[in-house]
Amino acid sequence: MKFSVLNFEIIENVAVIKLNNPPVNAMTPDFLGDFEKLLEIMGKTGGIRSTVIASNCPGFFSAGDDITKLKDIDEDMVALLPRVHSMMNALESLPVPTVAAINGHALGGGLELALACDFRFMGDNSGRIGLPEVRLGMIPAFGGTQRLPLVVGKPKAIEMMYKGLQITPEEAKVIGLINDIFPQDKLFEMSFDYARRLARQATGAIAKIKKCVHIGLCEGFEKGLLAEQAAFKENIFTADAKEGVDAFLSNRKPEFTGEFTKKTN
């Protein structure tokens, strides 16, 4: 399927998504529509075991909203917010590891997109990252008010949002907003390699870990524990669990399939 502002391919079990809406990867209705279609396709496509989101636009991962359009904002644009939240939730809930390779400014919706990923890497000269909406008299509205505190903690999150801070990769790493900084010219290569190594893991188990963590953070500790119990009972009978134990006892590397619920004999 062709997309208007995204490029998509699968390489070595890694879904590679490249944002391609120049000049700044503004999150337009076309952008939203493409992502909705893509996430639906990924949910039906076998063999995907991790995901990388990158950008084809030099200098920008995504600048979020097209500010020129905000002058004429209307109820139709406001009505898109539930769709945006649903799309971000679907990205966050993908049952595979997700990596954001941030090669340029990630501001507003661009950072909110990256926050829906499991891992965030930046290039050493990739620009600024933040939620500067307050500088326009507005608020983050693509999930940032909820996800940023979960990643960096409430005090730092509200400082960033109240002041509209746009911080450097080095500052972002110190507060845990990104996982690591790579050389700019090797950012995609190193991010892809990270995703490829994750794809070789027991990705069925990773999916369950991801779900349990999300439930615990969003619904509370007790519900997280209940989810953990249920996930363990299901996961312990998978082919990958058997393979992991057999490989350990045989002193060899495991060869995981990524199965979610396949029963062993």
N, C-alpha and C positions, 0 to 999 in steps of 0.2 A: 504494500500500500504506500502511495506517495503522501508526503506531508508538506505543508506549506512552509513551515519555519523550523523544522527539525530534520536532522539526518539520523538514520537508525540502521545498525547492522549488528550481527552477532559474530563475534570472533572468539574462538576457543571457549565457548560456553559463557562468554561475557557479553552482555547486551551493552553496546556503546551508543549512547545518545548524545548528539552534538547539537547545541542550540545554534540556530542559523537565521536570526532575524536582525540583520544589520540595520543601523550601526551599533546599537547597544543591547540587542536582545530584549527589547521591550516586551513585557508580558501582555500582549494584545489578545483580543478574542480569538484570533487565529492560533496564537500560541497556546491558549487554553484548550481549544478544540483539538489541536494536534496531540497535546499531552494526554487528553482524555482517551483519544483513539489508541494511542501508543500503549498506554497502561492496560487497556482492554486486550489488545493484541498480545502483550507480554504475558498476561494471565492465562492465555490459551496456547502459548508456545512452549513446547517442551525443550529441554536442553539448556535453558537459561539458568545459570547458577550464581551469577553476580552481575552487577550493573555499574557502569561508569557514566556520569553526566559531565560533559565538557562543553566548550564553546568554540565556534568557528569565527567569532568576531574578535579581532585583536583589541586588547585593552579592556574588554568587558566580558565577564561571565554573564551577568545580567544587571541592568540598572533598574529592574522592576517596572513599575507603571510608566507609560508614556506620558510624561508631565504635560506635554502640549495638549493632550486630550482632557486633562483634569479641569481645564478652564471651562469646558462645556459639559461637565459631568451631569448625568441625569439619572432618573430612577432605574432605567434599563441597565446602566452600568453598575449601580448599587446591587441590582438583582442578580448580578453574576457572582457575588461573593459566596453564596452557598456552593456554587459549582467549583469555585476556586478552592474552598476549604475541602470539598469532597475529593478533588484531584490531589491536593497535598496529602490528605489522609491516605489515599490509595498508594501514593508514592512511598510514604512512610511505612505502610503496612506490607509492601512487597515482601514475599517470603524468601528473599535472597539478600545478601549484603549489598549495600548501595554506597557508592563513592562519588563525591563531588570533586572534580579537578578544577579549581577556581583559578583561571588564568588571567583574570582582570578584575575590575571593580565588581563587587557583589553588594548591591545596595537595595534596600527596600525588599521588594518581592524577590530579587535575586538572592539575597541572603536567606529569605524565608524558604525558597526552594532548596537551598543547600542545607538548611536546618532540618528538612524532612529526610535527609540522607543520613546514613550511619556514620560515615567518615567524611571529613572535609580536609583537603590538602590545597595549599596555595603555592604559587610560584614566588620566588624571592623578590621579584619586582612586579608583582601583579596588581598593585594598586590598593584600594581601600575597601573595607568591609564594614557594614553597619546598617542600622535602621534609622535613617535621617528624616522620617516623615514629619516629625514635630516641627522641623524648620519650615515646613509648608503649612503649619497649623493643622496638620492631619495626624492620624495614628497608623501604625502598622496594622494591616487588615487581612493578611494572607497567612495568619497563624503565628506571627512573630511574637505577639504579646504572651503567648502560651509556651512556645518552644524555646525561645531564647532563655528564659529563667531556668528551664529544665537543663539546659546545656551549661550555662555559666554561673548559675545561681541568681537569686533575686536581687541582691544589692548591685552587682555589676550590670545586670540586665536593665534595671530601671535607670541606672546612671546613663547607660548607652542610649536608651529610648527617650528619657527626659531631655537629654542634651543633644540628641541627634548625632552622637559621635560616629565618626568614620575613622576606623582604626587601621593600623598597618598590619601586615602579616605577622610581624614579630610580636606586636601587642596582642593580636588575636590568639597566638599560640600560648602566650603566658597565661591567659584567662581560660584556656581550654576550648575556645570557640572553634579552633581548627586543630587537627591532629599533628600536622607536621608541615614544614616548608621545604619545597624542593627547588632546584635550579629551574628558572623559568623555561629554559629551552628543553628541559627534560620532564616537565610537569606531567604531561599526558602520558609519556612512556612509563614513568615511575608509578603513576596512579593506576594505569592499566595493569602493570605488573602486580601491584598490590591486589587489585580485584581478581586477577587471574589466579593468584595464590589462594585467595579466599575461595574461589570456585572449586579448588581441589579438596577443600575441607568437607566435613560431613554437613552439607548445607541444609539437609532436612533438620538436623539438630540445631543448626544456627537459626533456622526459621522459628523453632520453638523457643529458643532463648530470647530471640527478638520479641516475640509475642508476649512472653512472660514479663520481660522488662517493661514493655509498654503498658501492660495492664497494671503492674505495680506502681508505676509512676503516675498514671492517669486515674486509676480507680482505687488506689490504696494498697497498703502493705498486705493486709489479710487476703484480699482478692488476688494479689500477686502470688501469694503462697499457694492458694487453691489452684491457680493456673499452673504453677510449677509442678504440683503433685500430679495433675491430670496429664501434663506434657511428658513428665518422666514415665508414667505408666504406659503411655503410647510409644514413646521413643525407645524404651528399653527393648522392645520387641521388633525393632526395625533391622533391616539387613546391615545398615551401616554400624549400628551398635555391636552386632555380632562380629562384623569385619574389624572394628576397632580393637576389640578384646583379643580376637584371634591373632591380629597383626602384632599386638603388644607381646603376647605370649610366645610368638614365633620370632620375635626380634626382627621384624621387617616393617617397612613402611605400609600403612594401610592404603587401600585403593577404594575410596568412598564413591558411592553412586549418587548420593544426594537424595535418596528416597525418603519420603515423608512418613509413610505408614506401611510400607511393604513388610509383611510378616515373615519371620524366619521359620525354618522347620525345626 
